[in-house]
């Protein structure tokens, strides 16, 4: 599987495993191979966005945008895009994406958490605290 996978799904899974193990460079390579096999695989673009966001935010932004272009209903790609934009130093645009994600996925704790980070980057510390509290409340509500 690692040497010569021929399935984009197998390569996506391999990319996810590498990403979970903290091996983002290898994850990015596996996901790039998955995209080469199936350039219409929106999920592969999204997963590569997540894998490369911390090391290459501009590429992550392109990948999340590509995922959304291929599959506009891939709601989590808005969250990935918000995070990538924040890492790319574009918190105002990131805020728009985080707000869109929260409209499409109301009460999602990850959405509140990312938006809290964005608001903090924008200097809105009270708003950030509100979102962090909402993230905690949402997480607790999901657990019960």
BAGU-83660 format. One record per residue: residue number from 1; x, y, z of N, C-alpha, C, O, CB in turn. Coordinates in steps of 0.1 Angstrom, whole numbers, padded with zeros to 4 digits, always signed. Each point is the difference from the previous one (the first is absolute). Glycine has a CB too. Layout:
N
NUM; X; Y; Z; X; Y; Z; X; Y; Z; X; Y; Z; X; Y; Z $
...
This chain:
144
1; +0008; -0012; +0000; -0008; +0012; +0000; +0009; +0013; +0000; -0003; +0009; -0008; -0015; -0022; +0020 $
2; +0028; +0013; -0003; +0008; +0012; +0001; +0008; +0002; -0013; +0002; +0011; -0005; -0001; -0014; +0030 $
3; +0004; -0008; -0031; +0009; +0001; -0011; -0007; +0005; -0013; +0004; +0010; -0006; +0010; -0028; +0016 $
4; -0025; +0011; -0014; -0006; +0004; -0012; -0015; -0001; +0000; -0006; -0009; -0007; +0026; +0001; -0005 $
5; -0027; +0015; +0021; -0014; +0000; +0000; -0006; +0005; -0013; +0005; +0010; -0005; -0005; -0008; +0030 $
6; -0011; -0008; -0029; -0006; +0004; -0013; -0014; +0006; +0003; -0007; +0004; -0010; +0020; -0022; -0002 $
7; -0017; +0018; +0024; -0013; +0005; +0004; +0001; +0013; +0007; +0007; +0002; +0009; -0015; -0025; -0007 $
8; +0000; +0033; -0007; +0000; +0013; +0006; -0005; -0001; +0015; +0004; +0007; +0009; -0007; +0004; -0032 $
9; -0007; -0020; +0025; -0005; -0002; +0014; +0011; -0005; +0009; +0001; +0004; +0011; -0024; -0009; -0020 $
10; +0030; -0005; +0004; +0011; -0006; +0008; +0011; +0011; +0003; +0005; +0001; +0012; -0009; -0024; -0022 $
11; +0007; +0032; +0001; +0009; +0010; +0002; -0005; +0011; +0010; +0007; +0005; +0008; +0002; -0009; -0031 $
12; -0022; +0007; +0022; -0006; +0009; +0009; +0001; -0006; +0014; +0003; +0008; +0010; -0019; +0000; -0027 $
13; +0013; -0020; +0019; +0001; -0007; +0013; +0014; +0001; +0005; +0003; +0003; +0012; -0022; -0018; -0017 $
14; +0029; +0012; -0004; +0014; +0001; +0004; +0003; +0014; +0004; +0007; +0002; +0010; -0001; -0021; -0026 $
15; -0011; +0029; +0009; +0003; +0014; +0003; -0006; +0003; +0014; +0007; +0007; +0008; -0007; -0001; -0032 $
16; -0012; -0011; +0027; -0006; +0003; +0013; +0008; -0006; +0011; +0002; +0006; +0011; -0024; -0006; -0021 $
17; +0027; -0012; +0008; +0008; -0007; +0010; +0013; +0008; +0003; +0004; +0002; +0011; -0013; -0025; -0018 $
18; +0016; +0027; -0004; +0012; +0008; +0001; -0003; +0013; +0008; +0008; +0004; +0009; +0001; -0014; -0030 $
19; -0020; +0016; +0018; -0004; +0013; +0006; -0002; -0002; +0015; +0005; +0008; +0008; -0015; +0000; -0029 $
20; +0003; -0019; +0025; -0003; -0003; +0014; +0013; -0002; +0007; +0001; +0003; +0012; -0024; -0013; -0018 $
21; +0033; +0003; -0001; +0012; -0003; +0006; +0010; +0013; +0001; +0011; -0001; +0005; -0014; -0023; -0013 $
22; -0002; +0035; +0003; +0008; +0012; +0000; +0010; +0001; -0011; +0010; +0007; +0000; -0013; -0007; +0024 $
23; +0002; -0009; -0034; +0009; +0000; -0012; -0007; +0007; -0012; -0003; -0006; -0010; +0013; -0016; +0018 $
24; -0011; +0035; -0006; -0008; +0008; -0010; +0006; +0000; -0014; -0007; +0001; -0010; +0000; +0013; +0029 $
25; +0020; -0014; -0020; +0007; +0000; -0013; -0004; -0013; -0008; -0004; +0001; -0011; +0023; +0013; +0020 $
26; -0018; -0025; -0002; -0004; -0013; -0006; -0015; +0000; -0003; -0004; -0006; -0010; +0023; -0006; +0022 $
27; -0027; +0018; -0003; -0014; +0000; -0002; -0003; +0008; -0013; -0008; -0004; -0009; +0003; +0003; +0034 $
28; +0011; +0013; -0026; -0001; +0008; -0012; +0003; -0007; -0013; -0007; +0001; -0010; +0012; +0019; +0024 $
29; +0006; -0028; -0014; +0004; -0007; -0011; -0010; -0011; -0004; -0003; -0002; -0012; +0027; +0006; +0018 $
30; -0029; -0011; +0004; -0010; -0011; -0003; -0012; +0006; -0005; -0006; -0005; -0010; +0015; -0009; +0028 $
31; -0013; +0026; -0013; -0013; +0006; -0005; +0002; +0006; -0013; -0009; +0001; -0008; +0003; +0004; +0031 $
32; +0018; +0000; -0026; +0003; +0005; -0014; -0001; -0012; -0010; -0005; +0002; -0011; +0020; +0016; +0021 $
33; -0010; -0029; -0006; -0001; -0012; -0009; -0015; -0004; -0002; -0004; -0004; -0011; +0027; -0004; +0019 $
34; -0031; +0009; +0003; -0014; -0003; -0001; -0007; +0010; -0010; -0008; -0004; -0008; +0008; -0005; +0032 $
35; +0004; +0022; -0023; -0006; +0010; -0009; +0004; -0003; -0015; -0007; +0002; -0009; +0007; +0015; +0028 $
36; +0013; -0021; -0020; +0005; -0003; -0014; -0009; -0012; -0006; -0002; +0001; -0012; +0025; +0007; +0018 $
37; -0027; -0017; +0002; -0008; -0011; -0005; -0014; +0004; -0003; -0006; -0004; -0010; +0020; -0012; +0023 $
38; -0020; +0024; -0004; -0013; +0005; -0001; -0001; +0015; +0003; -0003; +0004; +0011; -0006; -0027; -0005 $
39; +0011; +0031; -0016; +0000; +0015; +0002; -0013; +0006; +0004; -0001; +0011; +0003; +0019; -0010; -0019 $
40; -0029; -0010; +0015; -0013; +0005; +0004; -0004; -0003; +0015; -0011; +0002; +0004; +0004; -0005; -0028 $
41; +0017; -0002; +0031; -0003; -0005; +0014; +0002; +0012; +0010; +0011; +0003; +0004; -0002; -0026; -0010 $
42; -0020; +0029; +0008; -0001; +0012; +0009; +0006; -0003; +0014; +0006; +0008; +0006; -0026; +0000; -0019 $
43; +0017; -0020; +0018; +0004; -0004; +0013; +0015; +0000; +0001; +0006; +0003; +0010; -0027; -0016; -0006 $
44; +0028; +0008; -0014; +0014; -0001; +0000; +0006; +0014; +0000; +0010; +0003; +0007; -0010; -0024; -0020 $
45; -0006; +0031; +0006; +0005; +0014; +0001; -0002; +0005; +0014; +0009; +0007; +0006; -0014; -0003; -0030 $
46; -0006; -0007; +0030; -0003; +0005; +0014; +0010; -0006; +0009; +0006; +0007; +0009; -0030; -0004; -0014 $
47; +0026; -0016; +0004; +0009; -0007; +0010; +0015; +0005; -0002; +0007; +0001; +0009; -0022; -0021; -0009 $
48; +0019; +0023; -0013; +0013; +0006; -0002; +0001; +0014; +0006; +0010; +0004; +0005; -0008; -0018; -0026 $
49; -0013; +0022; +0020; -0001; +0013; +0006; +0003; -0001; +0015; +0009; +0007; +0005; -0026; +0000; -0021 $
50; +0011; -0017; +0023; +0003; -0002; +0014; +0014; -0004; +0003; +0007; +0005; +0009; -0031; -0011; -0006 $
51; +0030; -0003; -0012; +0013; -0005; +0002; +0011; +0010; -0001; +0010; +0000; +0007; -0018; -0021; -0015 $
52; +0006; +0031; -0002; +0011; +0009; -0002; -0002; +0014; +0006; +0008; +0009; -0002; -0005; -0021; -0019 $
53; -0015; +0014; +0027; -0003; +0014; +0005; +0011; +0006; +0009; +0003; +0012; -0002; -0027; -0019; +0001 $
54; +0030; +0000; +0010; +0009; +0006; +0009; +0014; +0003; -0007; +0007; +0009; +0003; -0018; -0021; +0016 $
55; +0014; +0004; -0029; +0013; +0002; -0007; -0001; +0008; -0012; +0010; +0006; -0004; -0003; -0028; +0013 $
56; -0019; +0022; -0016; -0001; +0007; -0013; -0014; +0006; -0001; -0008; -0005; -0008; +0025; -0010; -0003 $
57; -0021; +0025; +0019; -0013; +0005; +0000; -0006; +0004; -0013; -0011; -0002; -0003; +0016; +0010; +0025 $
58; +0003; -0001; -0031; -0005; +0004; -0013; -0005; -0013; -0008; -0010; +0001; -0007; +0025; +0019; +0007 $
59; -0007; -0031; +0000; -0004; -0012; -0007; -0013; -0005; +0007; -0009; -0006; -0007; +0033; +0001; +0000 $
60; -0025; +0005; +0020; -0012; -0005; +0007; -0012; +0008; -0004; -0011; -0005; -0003; +0025; -0002; +0022 $
61; -0013; +0021; -0021; -0011; +0008; -0004; -0004; -0004; -0014; -0012; -0002; -0003; +0020; +0021; +0016 $
62; +0002; -0022; -0022; -0004; -0004; -0014; -0007; -0014; +0001; -0010; -0002; -0008; +0030; +0015; -0001 $
63; -0015; -0022; +0017; -0007; -0013; +0001; -0014; +0001; +0005; -0009; -0007; -0005; +0032; -0003; +0008 $
64; -0025; +0017; +0007; -0014; +0001; +0006; -0009; +0007; -0010; -0012; -0004; -0001; +0021; +0005; +0024 $
65; -0004; +0009; -0030; -0008; +0007; -0011; -0003; -0010; -0011; -0011; +0000; -0005; +0021; +0022; +0011 $
66; +0000; -0030; -0009; -0003; -0011; -0011; -0010; -0010; +0005; -0009; -0003; -0008; +0033; +0006; +0000 $
67; -0023; -0007; +0020; -0010; -0009; +0006; -0014; +0006; -0001; -0010; -0007; -0004; +0027; -0003; +0019 $
68; -0018; +0022; -0011; -0014; +0007; -0001; -0004; +0002; -0014; -0012; +0000; -0003; +0017; +0011; +0025 $
69; +0004; -0008; -0031; -0004; +0001; -0014; -0005; -0013; -0006; -0009; +0000; -0008; +0026; +0018; +0006 $
70; -0011; -0029; +0006; -0005; -0013; -0004; -0012; -0005; +0007; -0009; -0006; -0007; +0032; +0000; +0001 $
71; -0024; +0009; +0018; -0012; -0005; +0008; -0004; +0011; +0010; +0004; +0000; +0012; +0004; -0024; -0014 $
72; -0016; +0034; -0002; -0005; +0011; +0009; -0006; -0005; +0012; -0001; +0008; +0010; -0002; +0006; -0030 $
73; -0003; -0026; +0021; -0006; -0005; +0012; +0009; -0006; +0010; -0004; -0004; +0011; -0015; -0001; -0025 $
74; +0032; +0005; +0011; +0010; -0005; +0010; +0003; +0011; +0010; +0009; +0007; +0000; +0002; -0021; -0018 $
75; -0021; +0015; +0028; +0000; +0011; +0010; +0013; +0001; +0008; +0004; +0011; +0003; -0029; -0015; -0002 $
76; +0031; -0008; +0002; +0012; +0001; +0009; +0011; +0007; -0008; +0010; +0005; +0007; -0017; -0026; +0005 $
77; +0007; +0022; -0025; +0010; +0007; -0007; +0000; +0015; +0003; +0011; +0006; -0001; -0012; -0023; -0017 $
78; -0010; +0022; +0022; -0001; +0014; +0004; +0008; +0002; +0013; +0007; +0010; +0002; -0029; -0007; -0013 $
79; +0022; -0013; +0020; +0007; +0001; +0012; +0015; -0001; -0003; +0008; +0007; +0006; -0027; -0017; +0007 $
80; +0023; +0000; -0021; +0014; -0001; -0004; +0005; +0013; -0007; +0011; +0004; +0003; -0014; -0029; -0005 $
81; -0005; +0031; -0006; +0004; +0012; -0007; +0001; +0011; +0010; +0010; +0008; -0001; -0022; -0015; -0020 $
82; +0003; +0008; +0031; +0001; +0011; +0010; +0014; -0002; +0007; +0007; +0010; +0003; -0032; -0009; +0000 $
83; +0028; -0013; +0001; +0013; -0002; +0007; +0012; +0003; -0009; +0009; +0007; +0005; -0020; -0025; +0009 $
84; +0010; +0014; -0026; +0012; +0003; -0010; +0001; +0015; -0002; +0011; +0005; +0000; -0015; -0028; -0011 $
85; -0007; +0030; +0010; +0001; +0014; -0002; +0006; +0007; +0012; +0007; +0009; -0001; -0027; -0010; -0014 $
86; +0016; -0004; +0027; +0005; +0006; +0012; +0016; -0002; +0000; +0007; +0009; +0003; -0029; -0013; +0010 $
87; +0026; -0008; -0016; +0014; -0003; +0000; +0008; +0007; -0011; +0012; +0003; +0001; -0018; -0025; +0008 $
88; -0002; +0026; -0020; +0006; +0008; -0010; +0000; +0015; +0003; +0005; +0008; -0009; -0012; -0026; -0007 $
89; +0003; +0021; +0028; +0000; +0014; +0003; -0011; +0009; -0005; +0001; +0012; -0002; +0023; -0014; +0003 $
90; -0036; -0005; -0004; -0011; +0007; -0005; -0012; -0002; +0009; -0010; -0006; -0004; +0019; +0003; -0020 $
91; -0009; +0008; +0036; -0010; -0003; +0010; -0014; +0006; -0004; -0010; -0006; +0003; +0028; +0006; +0014 $
92; -0018; +0011; -0024; -0014; +0006; -0004; -0007; -0010; -0010; -0012; -0002; +0002; +0021; +0026; +0001 $
93; -0002; -0029; -0012; -0006; -0009; -0010; -0003; -0014; +0007; -0011; -0006; -0002; +0023; +0017; -0017 $
94; -0003; -0014; +0029; -0002; -0013; +0007; -0013; +0002; +0009; -0008; -0010; +0001; +0033; +0006; +0000 $
95; -0028; +0016; +0004; -0012; +0002; +0008; -0013; -0003; -0009; -0009; -0006; +0005; +0022; +0023; +0009 $
96; -0012; -0012; -0026; -0012; -0003; -0009; -0002; -0014; -0002; -0012; -0005; +0001; +0017; +0026; -0013 $
97; +0005; -0029; +0010; -0001; -0015; -0002; -0005; -0006; +0013; -0008; -0009; +0000; +0026; +0009; -0017 $
98; -0012; +0004; +0029; -0005; -0006; +0012; -0015; +0003; +0003; -0007; -0009; +0004; +0031; +0011; +0005 $
99; -0028; +0010; -0012; -0014; +0003; +0002; -0009; -0008; -0010; -0010; -0005; +0004; +0017; +0028; +0003 $
100; -0002; -0025; -0019; -0008; -0008; -0010; -0001; -0015; +0006; -0010; -0006; -0001; +0018; +0021; -0019 $
101; +0004; -0020; +0024; +0000; -0013; +0006; -0011; -0002; +0011; -0007; -0009; +0001; +0032; +0007; -0007 $
102; -0025; +0012; +0016; -0009; +0000; +0011; -0014; +0001; -0004; -0009; -0005; +0006; +0027; +0014; +0008 $
103; -0021; -0002; -0025; -0014; +0001; -0006; -0004; -0013; -0005; -0011; -0004; +0001; +0014; +0028; -0007 $
104; +0007; -0031; -0001; -0003; -0013; -0006; +0000; -0012; +0010; -0006; -0010; -0002; +0015; +0019; -0019 $
105; -0002; -0007; +0032; +0001; -0010; +0010; -0001; +0006; +0014; +0009; +0001; +0008; +0006; -0014; -0023 $
106; -0028; +0018; +0018; -0002; +0007; +0012; +0004; -0007; +0013; -0002; -0012; +0001; -0017; +0023; -0013 $
107; +0026; -0004; +0021; +0003; -0006; +0013; +0013; -0009; -0001; +0003; -0006; +0010; -0027; +0007; -0004 $
108; +0030; -0002; -0017; +0012; -0008; -0001; +0012; +0005; +0009; +0004; +0011; -0003; -0012; -0018; -0021 $
109; +0012; -0001; +0033; +0011; +0005; +0009; +0013; +0004; -0007; +0007; +0009; +0004; -0017; -0023; +0014 $
110; +0013; +0007; -0029; +0013; +0003; -0007; -0002; +0013; -0007; +0010; +0008; -0001; -0005; -0032; -0002 $
111; -0017; +0027; -0002; -0002; +0013; -0006; +0002; +0012; +0010; +0006; +0010; -0004; -0022; -0021; -0012 $
112; +0010; +0009; +0028; +0002; +0010; +0010; +0015; +0002; +0004; +0004; +0011; +0002; -0028; -0016; +0006 $
113; +0031; -0006; -0007; +0014; +0000; +0004; +0008; +0007; -0011; +0008; +0009; +0004; -0011; -0030; +0009 $
114; +0001; +0018; -0025; +0008; +0007; -0011; -0004; +0014; +0000; +0009; +0009; -0002; -0008; -0030; -0012 $
115; -0014; +0024; +0015; -0004; +0014; -0001; +0006; +0008; +0012; +0003; +0012; -0001; -0024; -0019; -0011 $
116; +0022; +0000; +0024; +0006; +0007; +0011; +0014; +0003; -0003; +0005; +0011; +0004; -0020; -0024; +0011 $
117; +0023; +0004; -0021; +0014; +0003; -0004; +0000; +0012; -0009; +0009; +0009; +0001; -0003; -0033; +0002 $
118; -0015; +0024; -0013; +0000; +0011; -0010; -0003; +0013; +0007; +0006; +0010; -0003; -0014; -0026; -0015 $
119; -0003; +0016; +0027; -0003; +0013; +0007; +0011; +0005; +0008; +0003; +0012; +0001; -0027; -0019; -0001 $
120; +0032; -0002; +0006; +0011; +0003; +0008; +0011; +0007; -0009; +0006; +0010; +0004; -0011; -0029; +0013 $
121; +0007; +0013; -0029; +0010; +0006; -0009; -0005; +0014; -0005; +0009; +0008; -0003; -0003; -0031; -0004 $
122; -0019; +0025; +0007; -0005; +0013; -0004; -0001; +0010; +0012; -0003; +0012; -0002; -0010; -0024; -0016 $
123; +0017; +0007; +0030; +0000; +0009; +0011; -0013; +0001; +0008; -0001; +0008; +0009; +0018; +0005; -0021 $
124; -0027; -0022; +0008; -0013; +0000; +0007; +0001; -0011; +0010; -0006; -0011; -0001; -0006; +0020; -0020 $
125; +0018; -0005; +0033; +0002; -0010; +0010; -0013; -0004; +0007; -0001; -0012; +0004; +0024; +0021; -0001 $
126; -0032; +0000; -0001; -0013; -0003; +0006; -0007; -0010; -0009; -0006; -0009; +0005; +0005; +0032; +0007 $
127; +0001; -0020; -0025; -0007; -0009; -0009; +0007; -0014; -0001; -0007; -0010; -0001; +0000; +0030; -0012 $
128; +0020; -0020; +0014; +0007; -0013; +0001; -0004; -0008; +0012; -0002; -0012; -0001; +0021; +0023; -0012 $
129; -0020; -0004; +0025; -0003; -0007; +0012; -0015; -0006; -0001; -0003; -0011; +0004; +0019; +0026; +0009 $
130; -0025; -0007; -0019; -0013; -0004; -0002; -0001; -0013; -0009; -0007; -0010; +0004; -0001; +0034; -0002 $
131; +0016; -0024; -0012; +0000; -0012; -0009; +0007; -0012; +0007; -0005; -0011; -0002; +0006; +0026; -0018 $
132; +0009; -0013; +0027; +0007; -0011; +0008; -0010; -0006; +0010; -0001; -0012; +0001; +0024; +0023; -0004 $
133; -0031; -0002; +0010; -0010; -0005; +0009; -0011; -0008; -0008; -0005; -0011; +0005; +0009; +0030; +0011 $
134; -0008; -0014; -0027; -0010; -0007; -0009; +0006; -0014; -0004; -0008; -0009; -0001; -0002; +0031; -0007 $
135; +0022; -0022; +0005; +0006; -0013; -0005; +0000; -0010; +0012; -0004; -0012; -0003; +0019; +0024; -0013 $
136; -0012; -0008; +0028; -0001; -0009; +0011; -0014; -0004; +0003; -0002; -0012; +0002; +0022; +0023; +0008 $
137; -0029; -0002; -0010; -0014; -0003; +0002; -0005; -0010; -0010; -0007; -0009; +0003; +0003; +0032; +0007 $
138; +0007; -0021; -0023; -0004; -0008; -0011; +0006; -0014; +0002; -0007; -0010; -0003; +0005; +0029; -0012 $
139; +0014; -0020; +0019; +0007; -0013; +0002; -0007; -0008; +0011; -0003; -0012; -0001; +0025; +0022; -0007 $
140; -0025; -0003; +0019; -0007; -0006; +0011; -0014; -0005; -0004; -0004; -0011; +0004; +0017; +0026; +0012 $
141; -0020; -0006; -0023; -0014; -0004; -0005; +0001; -0013; -0009; -0009; -0008; +0001; +0002; +0033; +0000 $
142; +0017; -0026; -0009; +0001; -0012; -0009; +0003; -0012; +0008; -0005; -0011; -0003; +0013; +0026; -0015 $
143; -0001; -0014; +0029; +0004; -0011; +0008; -0011; -0005; +0009; +0000; -0012; +0005; +0023; +0020; -0005 $
144; -0034; +0000; +0002; -0011; -0004; +0009; -0012; -0004; -0008; -0010; -0004; +0006; +0019; +0018; +0012 $
